[in-house]
Amino acid sequence: MPRRTIYVSESDQELFERAAQEPGGLSPTVAIALNEYMARAVLRNEGMEVIDLTIDDDGVSHKVRFTGRKLLRLEEKVDNGVRVRFAYLTKQNRYAIHEKIIADPADWEGQGERLWRDPLTWTHSFWIRSDRTLEIYDTLDQLREKEPDLAERIAAAEKIRPLEELDI
């Protein structure tokens, strides 16, 4: 069996000692960690990252997490604020659309410091005007049936390379 010698900094010594106490010892622990690290590195090279979002179900907030690549952010003025939508391509090649409506700062023009002194502006409900939602679409065609304009914007965004390494 091949052997490798790794040097551990003093600050990481306790971590390695704890890992050595795991069933199977240090070798499988290091191998698992390296596999996970390399899998994340491959995704990073594809422009993927861990995405953490807050969504609401009937006013109850919770966090969701997935691996994906942000394709675009769109803002659109609506009656009660600004609708902000983020489109992501997931590592499963699905499309995740995160949407929320936020207060429109343009509505406050000229209010200046008075606005920030008002305790109502310090609350979450002042800024977020709707539930934050997440919709998942298996294909772009499925999204196109519901929102053709958004699907076209996403199709255009997908043509842009996710990561461009600059030699500058």
ZINORZI-V273930 format. One record per backbone hydrogen bond with DSSP energy under -1.0 kcal/mol. NH is the residue of the N-H (numbers start at 0). CO is the residue of the C=O. Records with the same first field share a line. If there is no record, write none. Layout:
NH: CO  CO
This chain:
11: 8
12: 9
15: 11
16: 12
17: 13
18: 14
19: 15
21: 18
24: 21
29: 25
30: 26
31: 27
32: 28
33: 29
34: 30
35: 31
36: 32
37: 33
38: 34
39: 35
40: 36
41: 37
42: 38
43: 39
44: 40
46: 43
47: 42
48: 67
50: 65
52: 63
54: 61
55: 131
56: 59
59: 56
61: 54
63: 52
65: 50
67: 48
68: 88
70: 86
71: 86
73: 84
75: 82
77: 80
80: 77
81: 101
82: 75
83: 99
84: 73
85: 97
86: 71
87: 95
88: 68
89: 93
90: 66
92: 89
94: 136
95: 87
96: 134
97: 85
98: 132
99: 83
101: 81
102: 126
106: 103
107: 104
108: 105
110: 107
113: 110
116: 112
120: 117
121: 118
122: 119
126: 122
127: 123
128: 100
132: 98
134: 96
136: 94
142: 138
143: 139
144: 140
146: 142
150: 146
151: 147
152: 148
153: 149
154: 150
155: 151
156: 152
157: 153
159: 156
